[in-house]
Amino acid sequence: MSNANSAADIALWQSKLPRAFGPTPTVRALRWVGGAAFLLWLATMFWWFDITPQRLWNGLSGLFVIIRLMIPPSPGELWMDILKGMAESVAMAFLGTFLAALVAIPLGFLGARNIVTVTLLRFSVRRFFDGIRGVDQLIWALAYVRAVGLGPLAGVLAIFTSDMAVLAKLYAEAIENAEKKQSEGVIASGGSRLQAMRFGVLPQVMPVMLAQALYFFESNTRSAAILGVVGAGGIGLQIAERIKVRHWDEVAFIIILMVVTVAVIDFISARIRKRLIGNRETPMG
């Protein structure tokens, strides 16, 4: 009987050897087929987009020429227009992000599973978020330029529309992850469901909402330059005009100004988060 058990154990051990020491021949063959299919797809993409070494070398040579013309950076004679365009971009990013964050708060509550228990309503709200997020911010800018005309208003509306859906989705996920004890305590003490959301859920998720809104403000300051290229005002319009006339030294100055502006906004945002949210690090000792 013991010999039969030993033989069964040996057979079971041998059956597990391929898994222990490597993939089976079938799995290995499938991996080779998958790798070959990927390389074939990659080669097709290179042929489709006409990516050749000669074309890449010519592109890099042209890029080096542009970089050489950017040195040294210069604000040019119309430097006041550059500063005005930068101020417009910052204002566009701030106003669009502020309005989006403001509207996203109630939308986030409507999309949270622990707040809205009606599945059809919550599903409809979430799909609305997906539909708005599926359209890029640049497409919204083009649409609003045709609707309201050239200028910063189109940029503000584009940032507001795009960020509203993204922030609402992020806020809904933060609300779903909130602790239930605070809300249950408010209801147990005689509060209504609305008061439970106000005093039990909102204080927990407000730091997360604030941090995300500040990050989007910083990100939108950069993306506002792209919106200006399509006619939505801001510093992007100044960049497009100088690229057309090949004033690369002024383009370099604008790029440096944008980097400095974003760095300052990031520093201020970090200080605001620390002031309002506080330092979460536990003191040692």
Backbone as CSV, one residue per row, in Angstrom:
resi,resn,N_x,N_y,N_z,CA_x,CA_y,CA_z,C_x,C_y,C_z
1,MET,0.841,-1.208,0.000,0.000,0.000,0.000,0.868,1.247,0.000
2,SER,1.987,1.132,0.742,2.882,2.281,0.812,3.566,2.522,-0.517
3,ASN,3.855,1.412,-1.247,4.485,1.585,-2.562,3.546,2.277,-3.539
4,ALA,2.249,1.934,-3.450,1.268,2.582,-4.327,1.157,4.068,-4.024
5,ASN,1.170,4.418,-2.728,1.118,5.838,-2.360,2.360,6.583,-2.817
6,SER,3.519,5.919,-2.712,4.763,6.557,-3.148,4.755,6.788,-4.655
7,ALA,4.260,5.781,-5.392,4.194,5.942,-6.848,3.245,7.073,-7.244
8,ALA,2.123,7.194,-6.519,1.179,8.281,-6.814,1.793,9.640,-6.510
9,ASP,2.539,9.717,-5.407,3.199,10.984,-5.062,4.244,11.371,-6.101
10,ILE,4.987,10.356,-6.594,6.012,10.647,-7.608,5.361,11.117,-8.908
11,ALA,4.258,10.473,-9.285,3.567,10.886,-10.512,3.011,12.304,-10.389
12,LEU,2.462,12.640,-9.212,1.954,13.993,-8.997,3.075,15.013,-9.039
13,TRP,4.228,14.641,-8.457,5.381,15.560,-8.455,5.896,15.780,-9.870
14,GLN,5.931,14.683,-10.666,6.397,14.814,-12.047,5.449,15.653,-12.897
15,SER,4.138,15.574,-12.590,3.180,16.370,-13.349,3.327,17.859,-13.098
16,LYS,3.903,18.213,-11.946,4.083,19.625,-11.605,5.448,20.152,-11.996
17,LEU,6.304,19.291,-12.512,7.647,19.739,-12.878,7.652,20.839,-13.930
18,PRO,6.873,20.760,-15.026,6.919,21.848,-16.034,6.517,23.193,-15.465
19,ARG,5.539,23.192,-14.554,5.135,24.460,-13.955,6.208,25.003,-13.029
20,ALA,6.931,24.118,-12.368,7.928,24.582,-11.405,9.187,25.088,-12.088
21,PHE,9.578,24.443,-13.206,10.850,24.769,-13.829,10.694,25.575,-15.114
22,GLY,9.487,25.947,-15.505,9.315,26.764,-16.681,7.982,26.518,-17.344
23,PRO,7.646,27.330,-18.351,6.357,27.163,-19.036,6.332,25.896,-19.884
24,THR,5.136,25.478,-20.162,4.957,24.307,-21.017,5.291,24.658,-22.463
25,PRO,5.539,23.654,-23.304,5.824,23.946,-24.736,4.712,24.723,-25.414
26,THR,3.464,24.466,-25.034,2.355,25.201,-25.650,2.402,26.678,-25.286
27,VAL,2.645,26.957,-24.003,2.732,28.350,-23.557,3.922,29.040,-24.199
28,ARG,5.035,28.322,-24.306,6.224,28.904,-24.930,5.970,29.223,-26.399
29,ALA,5.272,28.342,-27.109,4.957,28.587,-28.514,4.020,29.774,-28.676
30,LEU,3.038,29.903,-27.767,2.121,31.036,-27.829,2.863,32.348,-27.582
31,ARG,3.839,32.318,-26.702,4.629,33.535,-26.452,5.428,33.940,-27.691
32,TRP,6.020,32.941,-28.369,6.763,33.254,-29.587,5.848,33.817,-30.665
33,VAL,4.662,33.229,-30.787,3.698,33.733,-31.778,3.269,35.164,-31.424
34,GLY,3.004,35.421,-30.140,2.625,36.768,-29.727,3.733,37.782,-29.965
35,GLY,4.985,37.391,-29.671,6.110,38.288,-29.927,6.290,38.585,-31.402
36,ALA,6.146,37.558,-32.232,6.273,37.768,-33.674,5.154,38.661,-34.213
37,ALA,3.943,38.474,-33.684,2.825,39.321,-34.118,3.057,40.772,-33.720
38,PHE,3.626,40.996,-32.520,3.910,42.366,-32.092,4.970,43.014,-32.982
39,LEU,6.037,42.263,-33.302,7.076,42.818,-34.166,6.529,43.117,-35.556
40,LEU,5.645,42.259,-36.057,5.033,42.514,-37.355,4.168,43.759,-37.319
41,TRP,3.394,43.925,-36.228,2.566,45.129,-36.089,3.439,46.376,-35.985
42,LEU,4.562,46.292,-35.261,5.461,47.442,-35.127,6.082,47.812,-36.465
43,ALA,6.493,46.818,-37.232,7.053,47.098,-38.556,6.013,47.717,-39.479
44,THR,4.766,47.268,-39.348,3.689,47.856,-40.156,3.475,49.319,-39.811
45,MET,3.561,49.651,-38.517,3.405,51.039,-38.111,4.537,51.909,-38.669
46,PHE,5.762,51.391,-38.648,6.883,52.152,-39.210,6.674,52.389,-40.705
47,TRP,6.194,51.375,-41.413,5.958,51.542,-42.850,4.791,52.478,-43.114
48,TRP,3.748,52.392,-42.283,2.552,53.211,-42.486,2.873,54.690,-42.303
49,PHE,3.630,55.012,-41.251,3.958,56.404,-40.974,5.238,56.858,-41.680
50,ASP,5.791,56.010,-42.536,6.977,56.363,-43.320,8.122,56.811,-42.406
51,ILE,8.382,55.992,-41.370,9.463,56.290,-40.430,10.721,55.602,-40.943
52,THR,11.619,56.393,-41.497,12.876,55.873,-42.039,14.038,56.559,-41.338
53,PRO,15.227,55.920,-41.294,16.390,56.570,-40.665,16.736,57.919,-41.280
54,GLN,16.594,58.034,-42.612,16.900,59.299,-43.273,15.943,60.402,-42.818
55,ARG,14.664,60.042,-42.731,13.683,61.045,-42.304,13.899,61.436,-40.850
56,LEU,14.236,60.472,-39.991,14.526,60.788,-38.596,15.759,61.683,-38.470
57,TRP,16.775,61.404,-39.251,17.989,62.213,-39.193,17.709,63.646,-39.662
58,ASN,16.920,63.791,-40.734,16.574,65.136,-41.200,15.756,65.892,-40.151
59,GLY,14.847,65.167,-39.467,14.064,65.821,-38.422,14.913,66.265,-37.253
60,LEU,15.849,65.414,-36.833,16.732,65.795,-35.728,17.642,66.956,-36.128
61,SER,18.091,66.954,-37.366,18.937,68.068,-37.834,18.165,69.379,-37.794
62,GLY,16.898,69.343,-38.262,16.080,70.550,-38.181,15.811,70.981,-36.752
63,LEU,15.640,70.009,-35.847,15.417,70.346,-34.443,16.644,71.007,-33.832
64,PHE,17.826,70.516,-34.167,19.047,71.124,-33.649,19.209,72.563,-34.154
65,VAL,18.801,72.805,-35.390,18.859,74.172,-35.927,17.937,75.098,-35.147
66,ILE,16.725,74.614,-34.850,15.772,75.429,-34.090,16.300,75.714,-32.693
67,ILE,16.883,74.692,-32.043,17.436,74.888,-30.698,18.573,75.905,-30.727
68,ARG,19.396,75.846,-31.774,20.488,76.808,-31.884,19.961,78.227,-32.062
69,LEU,18.837,78.375,-32.794,18.259,79.706,-32.986,17.565,80.217,-31.713
70,MET,17.228,79.320,-30.808,16.595,79.743,-29.562,17.570,80.355,-28.558
71,ILE,18.841,80.194,-28.795,19.861,80.668,-27.858,20.514,81.921,-28.420
72,PRO,20.541,83.017,-27.644,19.962,83.188,-26.308,18.480,83.571,-26.390
73,PRO,17.667,83.203,-25.390,16.255,83.619,-25.386,16.131,85.131,-25.275
74,SER,15.086,85.667,-25.905,14.879,87.110,-25.899,13.385,87.409,-25.819
75,PRO,12.980,88.367,-24.985,11.550,88.718,-24.906,11.057,89.490,-26.117
76,GLY,11.992,90.084,-26.892,11.595,90.848,-28.058,11.018,92.212,-27.688
77,GLU,10.513,92.887,-28.690,9.973,94.219,-28.470,8.561,94.191,-27.889
78,LEU,7.811,93.140,-28.170,6.428,93.049,-27.696,6.349,92.172,-26.443
79,TRP,7.238,92.427,-25.498,7.275,91.590,-24.299,6.052,91.810,-23.412
80,MET,5.429,92.968,-23.514,4.207,93.188,-22.735,3.075,92.287,-23.208
81,ASP,3.012,92.032,-24.510,2.007,91.106,-25.025,2.238,89.690,-24.506
82,ILE,3.516,89.314,-24.348,3.831,87.991,-23.802,3.354,87.877,-22.363
83,LEU,3.639,88.910,-21.565,3.204,88.884,-20.161,1.680,88.889,-20.062
84,LYS,1.040,89.633,-20.942,-0.421,89.658,-20.939,-0.991,88.290,-21.318
85,GLY,-0.385,87.640,-22.308,-0.833,86.313,-22.694,-0.626,85.293,-21.586
86,MET,0.491,85.393,-20.847,0.730,84.480,-19.734,-0.292,84.695,-18.641
87,ALA,-0.611,85.961,-18.366,-1.630,86.252,-17.361,-2.996,85.718,-17.787
88,GLU,-3.313,85.810,-19.072,-4.569,85.267,-19.578,-4.629,83.751,-19.403
89,SER,-3.515,83.079,-19.668,-3.489,81.620,-19.525,-3.702,81.211,-18.075
90,VAL,-3.040,81.907,-17.141,-3.218,81.593,-15.724,-4.657,81.859,-15.292
91,ALA,-5.221,82.962,-15.760,-6.607,83.280,-15.410,-7.573,82.261,-16.004
92,MET,-7.325,81.846,-17.248,-8.154,80.817,-17.863,-8.101,79.524,-17.058
93,ALA,-6.891,79.108,-16.699,-6.739,77.855,-15.955,-7.404,77.938,-14.590
94,PHE,-7.249,79.071,-13.916,-7.836,79.200,-12.579,-9.359,79.222,-12.640
95,LEU,-9.916,80.042,-13.522,-11.363,80.165,-13.593,-12.012,78.867,-14.066
96,GLY,-11.439,78.249,-15.092,-11.995,76.992,-15.581,-11.920,75.881,-14.549
97,THR,-10.782,75.774,-13.841,-10.636,74.738,-12.819,-11.536,75.010,-11.626
98,PHE,-11.650,76.267,-11.219,-12.497,76.598,-10.077,-13.957,76.256,-10.354
99,LEU,-14.456,76.643,-11.516,-15.842,76.334,-11.863,-16.058,74.830,-11.994
100,ALA,-15.084,74.135,-12.590,-15.209,72.683,-12.743,-15.238,71.987,-11.395
101,ALA,-14.353,72.402,-10.469,-14.327,71.786,-9.140,-15.606,72.078,-8.375
102,LEU,-16.154,73.281,-8.566,-17.383,73.655,-7.861,-18.560,72.811,-8.330
103,VAL,-18.691,72.632,-9.640,-19.797,71.849,-10.176,-19.572,70.356,-9.939
104,ALA,-18.315,69.928,-9.886,-18.016,68.500,-9.738,-18.375,67.967,-8.355
105,ILE,-18.472,68.831,-7.352,-18.783,68.345,-6.001,-20.173,67.713,-5.939
106,PRO,-21.249,68.408,-6.347,-22.554,67.726,-6.322,-22.641,66.566,-7.309
107,LEU,-21.975,66.691,-8.461,-21.979,65.583,-9.415,-21.265,64.362,-8.849
108,GLY,-20.200,64.608,-8.078,-19.498,63.497,-7.452,-20.367,62.760,-6.458
109,PHE,-21.183,63.491,-5.691,-22.110,62.841,-4.759,-23.160,62.030,-5.517
110,LEU,-23.609,62.545,-6.673,-24.598,61.810,-7.464,-24.022,60.528,-8.062
111,GLY,-22.715,60.522,-8.292,-22.097,59.342,-8.883,-21.526,58.365,-7.893
112,ALA,-21.641,58.648,-6.593,-21.075,57.767,-5.563,-22.050,56.652,-5.221
113,ARG,-21.537,55.448,-5.091,-22.383,54.283,-4.832,-22.990,54.319,-3.434
114,ASN,-22.269,54.856,-2.466,-22.776,54.875,-1.091,-23.710,56.058,-0.819
115,ILE,-23.898,56.932,-1.798,-24.810,58.064,-1.628,-26.086,57.839,-2.428
116,VAL,-25.945,57.538,-3.697,-27.093,57.289,-4.571,-27.264,55.781,-4.703
117,THR,-28.311,55.271,-4.126,-28.557,53.821,-4.161,-29.366,53.382,-5.373
118,VAL,-29.936,54.315,-6.114,-30.690,53.980,-7.327,-29.685,53.662,-8.438
119,THR,-29.646,52.427,-8.844,-28.627,51.980,-9.792,-28.747,52.683,-11.139
120,LEU,-29.968,52.858,-11.633,-30.162,53.472,-12.944,-29.680,54.916,-12.946
121,LEU,-29.989,55.668,-11.894,-29.557,57.061,-11.814,-28.039,57.152,-11.719
122,ARG,-27.440,56.332,-10.857,-25.987,56.366,-10.702,-25.284,55.939,-11.985
123,PHE,-25.828,54.922,-12.645,-25.240,54.459,-13.907,-25.317,55.542,-14.972
124,SER,-26.436,56.256,-15.037,-26.591,57.323,-16.023,-25.612,58.458,-15.759
125,VAL,-25.432,58.806,-14.488,-24.499,59.884,-14.144,-23.066,59.487,-14.493
126,ARG,-22.692,58.244,-14.182,-21.342,57.784,-14.492,-21.091,57.751,-15.999
127,ARG,-22.067,57.318,-16.765,-21.897,57.303,-18.221,-21.824,58.722,-18.783
128,PHE,-22.512,59.660,-18.133,-22.385,61.063,-18.531,-20.954,61.535,-18.325
129,PHE,-20.360,61.156,-17.194,-18.956,61.495,-16.958,-18.065,60.922,-18.056
130,ASP,-18.290,59.658,-18.408,-17.466,59.005,-19.427,-17.627,59.681,-20.783
131,GLY,-18.851,60.099,-21.095,-19.067,60.755,-22.381,-18.346,62.085,-22.489
132,ILE,-18.376,62.871,-21.415,-17.680,64.159,-21.427,-16.168,63.950,-21.435
133,ARG,-15.685,62.983,-20.646,-14.241,62.725,-20.585,-13.707,62.148,-21.883
134,GLY,-14.585,61.508,-22.663,-14.129,60.910,-23.905,-13.739,61.914,-24.977
135,VAL,-14.148,63.165,-24.812,-13.796,64.233,-25.761,-12.624,65.016,-25.196
136,ASP,-11.567,65.124,-25.967,-10.370,65.812,-25.495,-10.621,67.302,-25.291
137,GLN,-9.827,67.881,-24.397,-9.967,69.303,-24.088,-9.749,70.174,-25.309
138,LEU,-8.855,69.760,-26.184,-8.595,70.538,-27.393,-9.810,70.539,-28.319
139,ILE,-10.533,69.419,-28.384,-11.743,69.364,-29.208,-12.813,70.297,-28.646
140,TRP,-12.940,70.311,-27.318,-13.887,71.249,-26.703,-13.506,72.694,-27.031
141,ALA,-12.209,72.994,-27.030,-11.765,74.352,-27.347,-12.146,74.731,-28.778
142,LEU,-11.937,73.815,-29.710,-12.323,74.094,-31.096,-13.822,74.329,-31.220
143,ALA,-14.611,73.537,-30.503,-16.069,73.699,-30.565,-16.495,75.044,-29.977
144,TYR,-15.898,75.407,-28.838,-16.282,76.667,-28.199,-15.768,77.879,-28.965
145,VAL,-14.650,77.746,-29.669,-14.174,78.846,-30.517,-15.190,79.134,-31.610
146,ARG,-15.760,78.076,-32.187,-16.796,78.278,-33.195,-18.090,78.808,-32.586
147,ALA,-18.344,78.489,-31.300,-19.612,78.874,-30.673,-19.571,80.302,-30.137
148,VAL,-18.503,80.655,-29.408,-18.449,81.967,-28.744,-17.418,82.891,-29.366
149,GLY,-16.619,82.394,-30.327,-15.619,83.237,-30.971,-14.256,83.087,-30.327
150,LEU,-13.280,83.764,-30.917,-11.909,83.714,-30.422,-11.801,84.429,-29.080
151,GLY,-10.844,83.969,-28.266,-10.608,84.651,-27.000,-10.569,83.700,-25.817
152,PRO,-10.244,84.223,-24.635,-10.091,83.380,-23.443,-11.378,82.701,-22.998
153,LEU,-12.546,83.250,-23.351,-13.798,82.630,-22.918,-13.914,81.201,-23.435
154,ALA,-13.509,80.982,-24.671,-13.547,79.631,-25.229,-12.620,78.702,-24.451
155,GLY,-11.459,79.204,-24.043,-10.543,78.387,-23.252,-11.101,78.049,-21.888
156,VAL,-11.732,79.031,-21.239,-12.334,78.787,-19.919,-13.420,77.725,-20.023
157,LEU,-14.275,77.828,-21.022,-15.356,76.853,-21.193,-14.812,75.467,-21.523
158,ALA,-13.738,75.408,-22.302,-13.147,74.109,-22.641,-12.553,73.445,-21.399
159,ILE,-11.824,74.204,-20.602,-11.248,73.650,-19.366,-12.345,73.230,-18.406
160,PHE,-13.378,74.059,-18.277,-14.484,73.748,-17.377,-15.192,72.455,-17.791
161,THR,-15.504,72.326,-19.064,-16.238,71.150,-19.526,-15.421,69.876,-19.364
162,SER,-14.154,69.927,-19.741,-13.322,68.736,-19.664,-13.041,68.321,-18.223
163,ASP,-12.656,69.287,-17.384,-12.277,68.967,-16.004,-13.470,68.634,-15.136
164,MET,-14.636,69.149,-15.480,-15.822,68.881,-14.667,-16.083,67.376,-14.578
165,ALA,-16.024,66.682,-15.703,-16.303,65.247,-15.711,-15.195,64.463,-15.020
166,VAL,-13.944,64.845,-15.268,-12.834,64.112,-14.658,-12.840,64.292,-13.141
167,LEU,-13.001,65.532,-12.675,-13.031,65.774,-11.240,-14.244,65.120,-10.586
168,ALA,-15.384,65.125,-11.271,-16.579,64.476,-10.712,-16.344,62.987,-10.519
169,LYS,-15.682,62.343,-11.465,-15.369,60.921,-11.321,-14.415,60.692,-10.154
170,LEU,-13.378,61.512,-10.043,-12.429,61.372,-8.939,-13.093,61.655,-7.596
171,TYR,-13.961,62.659,-7.559,-14.665,62.972,-6.318,-15.602,61.828,-5.923
172,ALA,-16.272,61.222,-6.903,-17.179,60.103,-6.611,-16.415,58.931,-6.017
173,GLU,-15.235,58.643,-6.556,-14.432,57.552,-6.011,-13.946,57.876,-4.601
174,ALA,-13.589,59.135,-4.349,-13.169,59.516,-2.999,-14.327,59.403,-2.016
175,ILE,-15.527,59.780,-2.427,-16.703,59.687,-1.553,-17.034,58.228,-1.255
176,GLU,-16.877,57.356,-2.251,-17.143,55.940,-2.028,-16.169,55.318,-1.034
177,ASN,-14.954,55.853,-0.955,-13.941,55.323,-0.038,-13.988,55.969,1.337
178,ALA,-14.921,56.870,1.580,-15.027,57.541,2.875,-15.531,56.566,3.942
179,GLU,-15.122,56.803,5.179,-15.578,55.966,6.292,-17.060,56.208,6.567
180,LYS,-17.750,55.143,6.963,-19.184,55.226,7.210,-19.517,55.615,8.648
181,LYS,-18.550,55.504,9.550,-18.847,55.718,10.964,-19.301,57.150,11.238
182,GLN,-18.663,58.122,10.573,-19.042,59.509,10.811,-20.477,59.771,10.370
183,SER,-20.851,59.274,9.214,-22.218,59.465,8.724,-23.224,58.746,9.623
184,GLU,-22.882,57.543,10.029,-23.785,56.802,10.917,-23.948,57.518,12.246
185,GLY,-22.869,58.154,12.722,-22.970,58.905,13.972,-23.880,60.115,13.854
186,VAL,-23.813,60.806,12.709,-24.684,61.965,12.496,-26.142,61.532,12.438
187,ILE,-26.414,60.434,11.718,-27.790,59.945,11.622,-28.284,59.439,12.974
188,ALA,-27.411,58.769,13.737,-27.807,58.256,15.045,-28.122,59.373,16.032
189,SER,-27.491,60.519,15.847,-27.762,61.650,16.744,-28.967,62.472,16.312
190,GLY,-29.687,62.020,15.278,-30.913,62.694,14.852,-30.769,63.526,13.603
191,GLY,-29.631,63.482,12.949,-29.424,64.272,11.740,-30.062,63.625,10.522
192,SER,-30.301,64.427,9.507,-30.871,63.932,8.265,-29.777,63.346,7.382
193,ARG,-30.187,62.759,6.274,-29.216,62.196,5.338,-28.366,63.290,4.694
194,LEU,-28.972,64.439,4.425,-28.214,65.560,3.872,-27.177,66.061,4.866
195,GLN,-27.542,66.132,6.144,-26.590,66.533,7.175,-25.484,65.495,7.345
196,ALA,-25.819,64.228,7.143,-24.793,63.188,7.224,-23.768,63.347,6.115
197,MET,-24.226,63.725,4.921,-23.287,63.974,3.831,-22.447,65.218,4.099
198,ARG,-23.101,66.249,4.673,-22.392,67.509,4.911,-21.362,67.388,6.028
199,PHE,-21.732,66.746,7.139,-20.847,66.717,8.300,-20.137,65.377,8.481
200,GLY,-20.594,64.335,7.777,-19.956,63.039,7.923,-19.049,62.646,6.784
201,VAL,-19.417,63.036,5.558,-18.653,62.624,4.372,-17.772,63.752,3.851
202,LEU,-18.349,64.940,3.728,-17.627,66.049,3.104,-16.332,66.416,3.837
203,PRO,-16.289,66.479,5.173,-15.007,66.788,5.820,-13.919,65.754,5.547
204,GLN,-14.308,64.508,5.295,-13.299,63.489,5.007,-12.702,63.657,3.612
205,VAL,-13.530,63.961,2.634,-13.077,63.996,1.240,-12.626,65.388,0.804
206,MET,-12.884,66.403,1.591,-12.509,67.758,1.183,-11.009,67.918,0.958
207,PRO,-10.128,67.360,1.825,-8.691,67.470,1.515,-8.318,66.832,0.184
208,VAL,-8.920,65.692,-0.140,-8.637,65.044,-1.422,-9.143,65.899,-2.573
209,MET,-10.335,66.458,-2.438,-10.884,67.314,-3.482,-10.006,68.539,-3.707
210,LEU,-9.558,69.132,-2.614,-8.708,70.319,-2.716,-7.399,69.995,-3.410
211,ALA,-6.766,68.883,-3.038,-5.495,68.510,-3.644,-5.656,68.240,-5.136
212,GLN,-6.719,67.569,-5.514,-6.942,67.278,-6.932,-7.243,68.544,-7.723
213,ALA,-8.018,69.456,-7.151,-8.321,70.703,-7.846,-7.060,71.538,-8.048
214,LEU,-6.191,71.585,-7.039,-4.945,72.340,-7.169,-4.036,71.720,-8.222
215,TYR,-3.998,70.393,-8.272,-3.185,69.744,-9.302,-3.726,70.051,-10.696
216,PHE,-5.045,70.022,-10.852,-5.631,70.311,-12.159,-5.370,71.760,-12.557
217,PHE,-5.351,72.669,-11.583,-5.034,74.063,-11.899,-3.620,74.177,-12.458
218,GLU,-2.690,73.482,-11.832,-1.315,73.491,-12.325,-1.220,72.871,-13.713
219,SER,-1.912,71.752,-13.913,-1.875,71.094,-15.223,-2.537,71.949,-16.295
220,ASN,-3.637,72.602,-15.948,-4.340,73.421,-16.935,-3.555,74.666,-17.315
221,THR,-2.677,75.124,-16.449,-1.821,76.251,-16.812,-0.922,75.878,-17.984
222,ARG,-0.453,74.633,-17.997,0.349,74.161,-19.138,-0.509,73.931,-20.369
223,SER,-1.656,73.280,-20.181,-2.489,72.963,-21.343,-3.155,74.194,-21.936
224,ALA,-3.253,75.284,-21.163,-3.841,76.510,-21.706,-3.026,77.046,-22.878
225,ALA,-1.719,76.737,-22.906,-0.891,77.175,-24.033,-1.339,76.496,-25.319
226,ILE,-1.696,75.207,-25.248,-2.164,74.497,-26.432,-3.523,75.034,-26.875
227,LEU,-4.376,75.361,-25.903,-5.683,75.906,-26.255,-5.548,77.237,-26.985
228,GLY,-4.543,78.017,-26.610,-4.349,79.296,-27.280,-3.936,79.155,-28.724
229,VAL,-3.293,78.042,-29.068,-2.860,77.837,-30.455,-4.062,77.728,-31.386
230,VAL,-5.176,77.154,-30.897,-6.366,76.990,-31.741,-7.300,78.180,-31.648
231,GLY,-6.874,79.251,-30.968,-7.673,80.469,-30.947,-8.373,80.761,-29.651
232,ALA,-8.028,80.019,-28.575,-8.694,80.240,-27.293,-7.974,81.252,-26.415
233,GLY,-7.100,82.052,-26.975,-6.437,83.106,-26.223,-5.281,82.586,-25.392
234,GLY,-4.695,83.485,-24.619,-3.611,83.086,-23.735,-2.258,83.103,-24.402
235,ILE,-1.298,82.461,-23.732,0.082,82.487,-24.198,0.262,81.649,-25.452
236,GLY,-0.634,80.701,-25.703,-0.523,79.883,-26.904,-0.624,80.697,-28.175
237,LEU,-1.440,81.738,-28.155,-1.548,82.610,-29.320,-0.229,83.331,-29.589
238,GLN,0.454,83.753,-28.509,1.752,84.410,-28.677,2.793,83.443,-29.237
239,ILE,2.744,82.188,-28.792,3.687,81.197,-29.315,3.427,80.943,-30.799
240,ALA,2.157,80.785,-31.167,1.825,80.505,-32.563,2.256,81.635,-33.479
241,GLU,2.042,82.872,-33.048,2.429,84.009,-33.883,3.939,84.062,-34.092
242,ARG,4.721,83.758,-33.073,6.186,83.842,-33.188,6.763,82.647,-33.944
243,ILE,6.087,81.506,-33.883,6.536,80.365,-34.688,6.316,80.647,-36.173
244,LYS,5.222,81.321,-36.507,4.944,81.628,-37.910,6.030,82.506,-38.514
245,VAL,6.530,83.474,-37.742,7.555,84.390,-38.256,8.961,83.931,-37.888
246,ARG,9.085,82.732,-37.279,10.370,82.115,-36.956,11.213,82.943,-35.990
247,HIS,10.550,83.537,-35.013,11.276,84.228,-33.944,11.505,83.231,-32.811
248,TRP,12.479,82.326,-33.024,12.676,81.232,-32.094,13.246,81.683,-30.757
249,ASP,13.971,82.787,-30.733,14.492,83.285,-29.466,13.358,83.741,-28.549
250,GLU,12.314,84.335,-29.130,11.157,84.738,-28.327,10.335,83.522,-27.902
251,VAL,10.278,82.500,-28.756,9.599,81.257,-28.375,10.296,80.628,-27.176
252,ALA,11.624,80.635,-27.181,12.367,80.092,-26.042,12.080,80.886,-24.768
253,PHE,11.984,82.199,-24.890,11.664,83.021,-23.723,10.282,82.680,-23.178
254,ILE,9.320,82.468,-24.063,7.959,82.127,-23.629,7.957,80.770,-22.926
255,ILE,8.712,79.807,-23.460,8.774,78.478,-22.835,9.370,78.574,-21.432
256,ILE,10.442,79.360,-21.301,11.045,79.540,-19.971,10.069,80.221,-19.026
257,LEU,9.339,81.209,-19.530,8.348,81.894,-18.706,7.254,80.934,-18.251
258,MET,6.835,80.038,-19.123,5.822,79.056,-18.757,6.339,78.107,-17.678
259,VAL,7.571,77.659,-17.821,8.149,76.745,-16.828,8.238,77.425,-15.468
260,VAL,8.675,78.674,-15.447,8.779,79.404,-14.183,7.395,79.615,-13.570
261,THR,6.419,79.953,-14.401,5.062,80.182,-13.896,4.474,78.920,-13.282
262,VAL,4.649,77.784,-13.961,4.128,76.519,-13.431,4.847,76.148,-12.140
263,ALA,6.147,76.411,-12.073,6.893,76.113,-10.847,6.398,76.967,-9.685
264,VAL,6.124,78.235,-9.940,5.604,79.111,-8.884,4.222,78.643,-8.429
265,ILE,3.380,78.275,-9.385,2.039,77.789,-9.028,2.134,76.506,-8.217
266,ASP,3.045,75.615,-8.591,3.230,74.371,-7.848,3.688,74.654,-6.422
267,PHE,4.596,75.614,-6.248,5.069,75.971,-4.911,3.944,76.553,-4.066
268,ILE,3.165,77.459,-4.658,2.052,78.067,-3.926,0.990,77.022,-3.579
269,SER,0.717,76.106,-4.524,-0.266,75.058,-4.265,0.166,74.163,-3.116
270,ALA,1.459,73.821,-3.067,1.952,72.995,-1.970,1.799,73.708,-0.627
271,ARG,2.065,75.010,-0.607,1.898,75.757,0.646,0.437,75.828,1.062
272,ILE,-0.465,76.006,0.080,-1.897,76.049,0.393,-2.375,74.707,0.929
273,ARG,-1.940,73.616,0.292,-2.333,72.297,0.779,-1.828,72.061,2.192
274,LYS,-0.609,72.488,2.474,-0.056,72.305,3.806,-0.782,73.157,4.829
275,ARG,-1.215,74.352,4.407,-1.906,75.255,5.335,-3.337,74.774,5.636
276,LEU,-4.042,74.317,4.609,-5.443,73.920,4.793,-5.588,72.477,5.253
277,ILE,-4.761,71.583,4.711,-4.866,70.172,5.052,-4.023,69.836,6.268
278,GLY,-2.866,70.477,6.385,-1.986,70.194,7.503,-0.945,69.166,7.122
279,ASN,0.037,69.022,7.990,1.112,68.052,7.776,0.670,66.711,8.337
280,ARG,0.571,65.708,7.448,0.071,64.413,7.882,1.167,63.547,8.530
281,GLU,2.396,63.982,8.535,3.474,63.158,9.088,3.368,63.127,10.614
282,THR,3.524,61.958,11.164,3.462,61.807,12.615,4.812,62.167,13.219
283,PRO,4.861,62.987,14.263,6.118,63.378,14.857,6.787,62.202,15.553
284,MET,8.087,62.142,15.472,8.856,61.070,16.108,9.208,61.466,17.522
285,GLY,9.281,60.464,18.393,9.713,60.702,19.755,8.641,61.143,20.668
